[in-house]
């Protein structure tokens, strides 16, 4: 049996460093959640401001990392708990992105809506050269929105 438990940002980042397949920990967060089997943390979700400044209106949050050790149902429990947590903080929408090679089963199980393919590509541009340290393939965008806000945010 697994349960949702609080976790400090620093500890959530350590879990991401050890277990995430293709991302480093984010630099900040609004809140972080964990799921535990007894005393062992088996997954974390880190929720932050949207990475895209175009949708950062103060009412939208983003699951920037969801990472587990493979424990059954941990991912869907984290996604569902993340939505409850940000709603309690006053947010009206929660988004996340997964690689287009991931099937989104955990998001579907948690009641999220798939918005389809978007994003991808390199952030390296002439005006701001960067070295990509993340997958540059297309992503799939998912969301949770309060029913009263659907289509407005």
C-alpha positions in Angstrom: 0.0 0.0 0.0 1.2 3.5 -0.9 0.3 6.8 0.6 0.8 10.5 -0.3 3.2 12.2 2.0 4.8 15.6 2.2 8.4 16.0 1.0 10.9 18.9 1.1 12.0 20.3 -2.3 15.6 19.3 -1.6 14.6 15.7 -1.0 12.3 15.5 -4.0 15.2 16.8 -6.2 17.5 14.1 -4.8 14.9 11.5 -5.8 14.7 12.9 -9.3 18.5 12.9 -9.6 18.5 9.2 -8.7 15.5 8.0 -10.7 14.4 10.3 -13.6 15.2 8.9 -17.0 15.9 12.1 -18.9 15.7 15.2 -16.7 17.6 16.9 -13.9 15.7 18.4 -11.0 14.0 21.7 -11.6 15.4 24.9 -10.1 12.3 25.8 -8.1 8.8 24.8 -7.2 5.4 25.8 -5.8 5.1 22.5 -3.9 6.3 18.9 -3.9 4.5 15.7 -3.1 5.7 12.2 -2.6 4.2 8.7 -2.3 5.6 6.3 0.2 5.5 2.5 0.8 6.0 2.5 4.5 9.1 4.5 5.3 10.4 4.3 1.7 9.7 7.1 -0.8 8.7 5.5 -4.1 7.8 8.6 -6.2 7.7 12.3 -6.3 5.9 15.1 -8.1 7.3 18.6 -8.3 4.9 21.3 -9.2 6.1 24.7 -10.4 5.2 27.7 -12.4 4.6 27.0 -16.1 7.9 26.7 -18.1 6.3 28.7 -20.9 6.1 32.3 -19.8 3.2 32.8 -22.3 0.8 30.8 -20.1 2.2 31.9 -16.7 -0.8 34.0 -15.7 -0.8 33.2 -11.9 -3.7 30.7 -12.2 -1.8 27.9 -14.0 0.7 25.5 -12.5 2.8 22.8 -14.1 3.9 19.4 -13.0 7.5 19.9 -13.9 8.7 16.4 -12.7 6.9 13.2 -11.9 9.2 10.4 -11.1 8.8 7.0 -9.5 10.9 3.9 -8.9 8.3 1.9 -10.9 6.0 1.2 -8.0 2.5 0.3 -9.4 0.0 3.2 -9.3 2.5 5.6 -7.8 2.5 7.9 -10.9 -1.3 8.2 -11.2 -1.5 8.8 -7.4 1.0 11.7 -7.8 -0.8 13.3 -10.7 -4.2 13.1 -8.9 -2.7 14.4 -5.7 -0.9 17.3 -7.5 -4.2 18.5 -8.9 -5.9 18.4 -5.5 -2.9 20.3 -4.0 -2.8 23.1 -6.5 -6.6 23.5 -6.4 -6.3 24.0 -2.7 -3.7 26.7 -3.3 -6.1 28.5 -5.6 -4.8 27.4 -9.0 -7.4 26.9 -11.7 -5.4 24.8 -14.2 -2.6 22.2 -13.9 -0.6 21.1 -17.0 2.2 18.7 -17.7 4.1 17.4 -20.8 5.3 13.9 -21.5 7.4 12.6 -24.4 5.4 11.6 -27.4 6.8 8.1 -26.9 5.0 7.8 -23.5 1.4 6.5 -23.5 0.0 8.7 -20.7 -1.7 5.8 -18.9 -1.0 7.3 -15.4 -2.5 10.7 -16.6 -5.6 9.0 -18.0 -6.0 7.0 -14.8 -5.8 10.3 -12.8 -8.5 11.9 -14.9 -6.3 14.3 -17.0 -7.3 15.4 -20.5 -4.9 15.0 -23.4 -4.5 18.1 -25.5 -2.4 16.5 -28.2 1.1 16.9 -29.6 3.0 20.2 -29.1 6.4 21.6 -28.4 9.7 19.8 -28.9 12.7 21.0 -30.6 15.8 22.7 -29.4 16.0 25.8 -27.2 19.3 26.7 -28.8 18.9 29.9 -30.8 21.4 32.3 -32.3 20.4 35.1 -29.9 20.7 32.7 -26.9 23.0 29.7 -27.6 22.4 26.7 -25.4 23.4 23.1 -25.2 20.3 20.9 -25.0 20.4 18.5 -22.1 16.9 17.2 -22.5 15.0 15.3 -25.1 14.1 17.6 -28.1 11.4 15.4 -29.5 7.7 16.4 -29.7 5.8 16.4 -26.4 2.2 15.5 -25.5 0.4 18.2 -23.4 -2.1 17.2 -20.7 -4.2 19.3 -18.4 -6.6 19.4 -15.4 -8.9 22.4 -15.3 -11.7 23.4 -13.0 -15.0 22.8 -14.8 -16.0 26.5 -14.4 -12.7 27.6 -16.1 -12.7 25.1 -19.0 -11.9 27.1 -22.2 -11.1 30.3 -20.3 -7.4 29.8 -19.2 
